[in-house]
């Protein structure tokens, strides 16, 4: 427990630092005194407007999206006992994105709040399809089947999404940048929306820490310890859909955060999910805020979608995990 406290304290300090950098760095750099004055003595100057209307809501959205995706990935890895599990790999993000794009194209006047429900339906549908298709395969490598099926379903949904955009060119520019995973131009309405859904969903996820630890040990042991597996898995699945769905509806299908962060956290503190889940939220926020900072400078002064940065980091990591899992299965 002492180690976990030290890691938590270090993580909180790092998070505070990167959050400060998130609001201070960009096309216009803001000093600490300017940030302080903007918060407590807003005078309506250009720097204060940038901070209040652009930087702070973007920072809030980025931190919550990172936390949501990391916790969703940790829950999925515990429930499925699959090191490759994450909302992106299992097609949940792609399903949510396809549903959001469909309604954006067909019903463009829908508000951001209503788009969240479309993301929930799309993500849940994709998860059901992936699990059903993976169950058809024979063999003892269900975790690999789920990952491969998820990648295939993700590719199909991405193709369908691109097709919808091509035949509706009026929405192309706005949607394409969002599809790459972007927190740019997020406003207070997006920050309020993601906090509205994320705070209760994250708290619910943390309350399942002990159940996730038990499930990660296997079904037989979980039943022996009195775990109601179907009910627990269903509730966890709902939490994952909410966390991933609201994140995708606001920031697009950002991948690999839910894959990488839980592995880092388990390496640091072990497999007690009472600690893994809250620390995944902490380090997920850190990772995505850092990725967002990097995205501002790759082609400065233009911005790169943050999803591109996480993909550059996560793709080699996914290949490494898949190869290691294959060797362990031999």
C-alpha positions as CSV (number, residue, x, y, z in Angstrom):
1,X,0.0,0.0,0.0
2,X,2.9,2.3,0.7
3,X,4.2,1.9,-2.8
4,X,0.7,2.7,-4.2
5,X,0.6,5.9,-2.1
6,X,4.0,7.0,-3.5
7,X,2.9,6.3,-7.1
8,X,-0.4,8.1,-6.6
9,X,1.3,11.1,-5.1
10,X,3.9,11.2,-8.0
11,X,1.1,10.7,-10.5
12,X,-0.9,13.6,-9.0
13,X,2.1,15.9,-9.2
14,X,2.8,14.9,-12.8
15,X,-0.9,15.5,-13.6
16,X,-0.9,19.0,-12.1
17,X,2.3,19.8,-14.1
18,X,0.9,18.6,-17.4
19,X,-2.5,20.3,-16.8
20,X,-0.6,23.6,-16.3
21,X,1.4,23.0,-19.5
22,X,-1.9,22.2,-21.3
23,X,-3.4,25.6,-20.5
24,X,-0.1,27.6,-20.9
25,X,1.4,26.2,-24.1
26,X,0.2,26.5,-27.7
27,X,0.2,29.0,-30.5
28,X,0.0,31.7,-27.8
29,X,2.0,30.9,-24.6
30,X,0.6,32.1,-21.3
31,X,2.5,32.7,-18.2
32,X,1.5,31.6,-14.7
33,X,0.7,35.1,-13.7
34,X,-1.6,35.5,-16.7
35,X,-3.4,32.2,-15.9
36,X,-3.8,33.2,-12.3
37,X,-5.2,36.7,-13.3
38,X,-7.6,35.1,-15.8
39,X,-9.1,32.8,-13.2
40,X,-9.5,35.4,-10.4
41,X,-9.5,38.7,-12.2
42,X,-10.7,38.2,-15.7
43,X,-10.5,41.5,-17.6
44,X,-11.7,40.3,-21.0
45,X,-8.3,40.5,-22.7
46,X,-7.3,38.3,-25.6
47,X,-5.1,36.1,-23.4
48,X,-7.9,35.7,-20.8
49,X,-10.5,34.8,-23.4
50,X,-8.2,32.2,-24.9
51,X,-7.7,30.6,-21.5
52,X,-11.3,30.7,-20.3
53,X,-13.0,29.8,-23.6
54,X,-10.4,27.5,-25.3
55,X,-7.7,26.1,-23.1
56,X,-9.5,25.2,-19.9
57,X,-12.5,23.4,-21.5
58,X,-10.0,21.6,-23.8
59,X,-7.9,20.6,-20.8
60,X,-11.0,19.2,-18.9
61,X,-12.2,17.3,-22.0
62,X,-8.7,15.8,-22.6
63,X,-8.2,14.7,-19.0
64,X,-11.6,13.0,-18.7
65,X,-11.3,11.3,-22.1
66,X,-8.0,9.9,-21.1
67,X,-9.3,8.7,-17.7
68,X,-12.4,7.2,-19.3
69,X,-10.6,5.2,-22.0
70,X,-8.0,4.0,-19.6
71,X,-10.5,2.8,-17.0
72,X,-12.7,1.2,-19.7
73,X,-9.6,-0.7,-21.0
74,X,-8.7,-1.9,-17.5
75,X,-12.2,-3.2,-16.9
76,X,-12.2,-5.0,-20.2
77,X,-8.9,-6.6,-19.6
78,X,-10.0,-7.8,-16.2
79,X,-13.4,-9.2,-17.3
80,X,-12.1,-10.9,-20.5
81,X,-8.7,-11.8,-19.0
82,X,-7.3,-10.5,-22.2
83,X,-4.2,-8.3,-22.3
84,X,-5.2,-7.1,-25.8
85,X,-8.6,-5.8,-24.7
86,X,-9.5,-2.1,-25.1
87,X,-12.4,-0.1,-26.5
88,X,-10.4,0.6,-29.6
89,X,-9.2,-2.9,-30.3
90,X,-12.6,-4.5,-29.7
91,X,-14.4,-2.2,-32.1
92,X,-16.4,-0.3,-29.4
93,X,-14.9,3.1,-30.4
94,X,-15.4,2.4,-34.1
95,X,-19.1,1.4,-33.5
96,X,-19.7,4.6,-31.4
97,X,-18.0,6.7,-34.1
98,X,-20.0,5.1,-36.9
99,X,-23.3,5.8,-35.1
100,X,-22.3,9.4,-34.4
101,X,-21.3,10.0,-38.0
102,X,-24.5,8.5,-39.2
103,X,-26.6,10.8,-37.1
104,X,-24.4,13.8,-37.9
105,X,-24.9,13.2,-41.6
106,X,-28.6,12.3,-41.4
107,X,-29.8,14.5,-38.6
108,X,-27.2,17.4,-38.4
109,X,-29.3,19.5,-36.0
110,X,-28.9,17.0,-33.1
111,X,-27.2,18.4,-30.1
112,X,-24.0,17.0,-28.5
113,X,-26.0,15.6,-25.7
114,X,-28.2,13.5,-28.0
115,X,-25.1,12.3,-29.9
116,X,-23.9,10.7,-26.7
117,X,-26.9,8.3,-26.9
118,X,-26.0,7.4,-30.5
119,X,-22.5,6.6,-29.4
120,X,-23.8,4.3,-26.6
121,X,-25.9,2.4,-29.1
122,X,-23.2,2.1,-31.7
123,X,-20.6,1.0,-29.1
124,X,-22.8,-1.6,-27.6
125,X,-23.8,-3.0,-30.9
126,X,-20.2,-3.3,-32.0
127,X,-19.3,-5.1,-28.8
128,X,-22.1,-7.6,-29.3
129,X,-21.1,-8.3,-32.9
130,X,-17.4,-8.8,-32.0
131,X,-18.2,-11.2,-29.2
132,X,-20.7,-13.2,-31.3
133,X,-18.3,-13.5,-34.2
134,X,-15.3,-14.4,-32.0
135,X,-17.4,-17.2,-30.3
136,X,-17.8,-18.9,-33.7
137,X,-14.0,-19.7,-33.9
138,X,-12.8,-23.0,-32.5
139,X,-9.7,-23.3,-30.3
140,X,-8.5,-22.2,-26.9
141,X,-7.3,-18.8,-27.8
142,X,-10.5,-16.8,-27.2
143,X,-8.6,-13.6,-26.3
144,X,-6.8,-13.7,-29.6
145,X,-10.0,-14.4,-31.5
146,X,-11.7,-11.4,-29.8
147,X,-8.8,-9.1,-30.7
148,X,-8.6,-10.2,-34.3
149,X,-12.4,-10.0,-34.7
150,X,-12.4,-6.6,-33.1
151,X,-9.8,-5.3,-35.6
152,X,-11.8,-6.8,-38.5
153,X,-15.1,-5.2,-37.3
154,X,-13.3,-2.0,-36.6
155,X,-12.0,-1.9,-40.2
156,X,-15.5,-2.6,-41.6
157,X,-17.1,0.1,-39.5
158,X,-14.4,2.6,-40.4
159,X,-14.9,1.8,-44.1
160,X,-18.7,2.3,-43.7
161,X,-18.0,5.6,-41.8
162,X,-15.8,6.9,-44.6
163,X,-18.4,5.9,-47.1
164,X,-21.0,8.0,-45.3
165,X,-18.7,11.0,-45.3
166,X,-17.8,10.7,-49.0
167,X,-21.5,10.8,-50.0
168,X,-22.1,13.7,-47.8
169,X,-19.3,16.2,-48.6
170,X,-20.9,19.1,-46.7
171,X,-19.9,17.5,-43.4
172,X,-16.5,16.1,-44.6
173,X,-14.0,18.6,-43.2
174,X,-15.5,18.8,-39.7
175,X,-16.0,15.0,-39.3
176,X,-12.7,13.8,-40.8
177,X,-10.7,15.8,-38.2
178,X,-12.9,14.4,-35.4
179,X,-12.6,10.9,-36.8
180,X,-8.8,11.0,-36.3
181,X,-9.4,11.7,-32.6
182,X,-9.3,15.4,-31.7
183,X,-9.8,17.5,-28.6
184,X,-9.3,20.7,-30.6
185,X,-12.1,23.4,-30.4
186,X,-13.8,21.7,-27.5
187,X,-16.1,24.2,-25.7
188,X,-17.6,24.4,-22.2
189,X,-20.7,22.5,-23.4
190,X,-18.4,19.6,-24.2
191,X,-16.6,19.8,-20.9
192,X,-19.9,19.9,-19.0
193,X,-21.3,17.0,-20.9
194,X,-18.3,14.8,-20.4
195,X,-18.2,15.5,-16.7
196,X,-21.9,14.8,-16.4
197,X,-21.5,11.3,-17.7
198,X,-17.9,10.5,-16.7
199,X,-17.9,11.3,-13.0
200,X,-20.7,8.8,-12.0
201,X,-19.4,6.2,-14.5
202,X,-15.9,6.4,-13.1
203,X,-17.1,6.2,-9.5
204,X,-19.2,3.2,-10.5
205,X,-16.1,1.6,-12.1
206,X,-14.0,2.2,-9.0
207,X,-16.7,0.5,-6.9
208,X,-16.1,-2.7,-9.0
209,X,-12.5,-2.9,-8.1
210,X,-12.8,-6.0,-5.9
211,X,-15.1,-7.7,-8.4
212,X,-12.7,-7.0,-11.3
213,X,-9.8,-8.5,-9.3
214,X,-11.8,-11.7,-8.7
215,X,-12.9,-12.0,-12.3
216,X,-9.4,-11.5,-13.5
217,X,-8.5,-14.8,-11.6
218,X,-10.9,-16.9,-13.7
219,X,-14.6,-17.9,-13.7
220,X,-14.2,-21.0,-11.5
221,X,-12.5,-19.1,-8.7
222,X,-14.9,-16.2,-9.1
223,X,-17.9,-18.5,-8.7
224,X,-16.3,-20.2,-5.7
225,X,-16.0,-16.8,-4.0
226,X,-19.6,-16.1,-4.6
227,X,-19.3,-13.7,-7.5
228,X,-22.4,-13.4,-9.7
229,X,-20.5,-13.4,-12.9
230,X,-23.2,-12.6,-15.5
231,X,-24.6,-9.7,-13.5
232,X,-21.2,-8.3,-12.7
233,X,-20.0,-8.6,-16.3
234,X,-23.2,-7.0,-17.6
235,X,-22.9,-4.0,-15.2
236,X,-19.2,-3.6,-16.1
237,X,-20.1,-3.8,-19.8
238,X,-22.6,-0.9,-19.3
239,X,-19.9,1.1,-17.5
240,X,-17.4,0.5,-20.4
241,X,-20.0,1.5,-23.0
242,X,-20.8,4.7,-21.1
243,X,-17.1,5.7,-20.6
244,X,-16.1,4.9,-24.2
245,X,-19.3,6.2,-25.8
246,X,-19.2,9.7,-24.2
247,X,-15.5,10.0,-24.9
248,X,-16.0,9.1,-28.6
249,X,-19.0,11.3,-29.1
250,X,-17.0,14.3,-27.9
251,X,-13.4,13.6,-29.0
252,X,-13.7,11.0,-31.7
253,X,-12.3,7.4,-31.7
254,X,-9.0,7.9,-29.9
255,X,-7.2,4.6,-29.7
256,X,-4.7,2.7,-27.6
257,X,-5.0,4.7,-24.3
258,X,-7.2,1.9,-22.9
259,X,-4.6,-0.7,-24.1
260,X,-1.4,0.9,-22.9
261,X,-2.3,2.6,-19.5
262,X,-3.6,-0.5,-17.6
263,X,-0.4,-2.4,-18.5
264,X,1.7,0.4,-17.2
265,X,-0.3,0.6,-14.0
266,X,-0.3,-3.2,-13.3
267,X,3.5,-3.2,-13.9
268,X,3.8,-0.5,-11.2
269,X,1.4,-1.7,-8.5
270,X,0.3,-5.3,-9.4
271,X,-3.2,-6.7,-10.2
272,X,-5.3,-5.4,-7.4
273,X,-8.0,-3.6,-9.4
274,X,-9.1,-1.6,-6.4
275,X,-5.8,0.3,-7.1
276,X,-5.5,-0.4,-10.8
277,X,-8.8,1.4,-11.8
278,X,-8.2,4.7,-10.0
279,X,-4.6,4.8,-11.0
280,X,-5.5,4.0,-14.6
281,X,-7.8,7.1,-14.6
282,X,-4.9,9.2,-13.2
283,X,-2.3,7.9,-15.7
284,X,-4.8,7.9,-18.6
285,X,-5.4,11.6,-18.0
286,X,-1.6,12.2,-18.0
287,X,-1.0,10.2,-21.1
288,X,-3.7,11.9,-23.2
289,X,-2.8,15.4,-22.0
290,X,0.8,14.8,-22.9
291,X,-0.3,13.4,-26.3
292,X,-2.4,16.5,-26.8
293,X,0.6,18.7,-26.0
294,X,2.8,16.8,-28.5
295,X,0.0,17.2,-31.1
296,X,0.4,21.0,-31.0
297,X,4.0,20.9,-32.0
298,X,4.4,18.1,-34.6
299,X,3.5,20.4,-37.5
300,X,3.5,23.7,-35.6
301,X,1.7,26.1,-35.9
302,X,-0.9,23.6,-37.2
303,X,-2.4,20.9,-35.0
304,X,-2.2,17.2,-35.4
305,X,-5.2,15.2,-34.2
306,X,-4.3,13.7,-30.8
307,X,-5.5,10.3,-32.0
308,X,-2.6,10.2,-34.5
309,X,-0.1,10.7,-31.6
310,X,-1.7,7.9,-29.5
311,X,-1.7,5.6,-32.6
312,X,2.0,6.2,-33.2
313,X,2.7,5.2,-29.6
314,X,0.2,2.4,-29.4
315,X,0.6,0.4,-32.6
316,X,4.1,-0.9,-31.8
317,X,2.8,-1.7,-28.3
318,X,-0.1,-3.7,-29.6
319,X,2.2,-5.7,-32.0
320,X,4.5,-6.4,-29.0
321,X,1.6,-7.6,-26.9
322,X,0.1,-9.8,-29.6
323,X,3.5,-11.4,-30.4
324,X,4.1,-12.1,-26.7
325,X,0.6,-13.5,-26.2
326,X,1.2,-15.8,-29.2
327,X,4.5,-17.1,-27.8
328,X,2.9,-17.7,-24.4
329,X,0.1,-19.8,-26.0
330,X,2.5,-22.2,-27.7
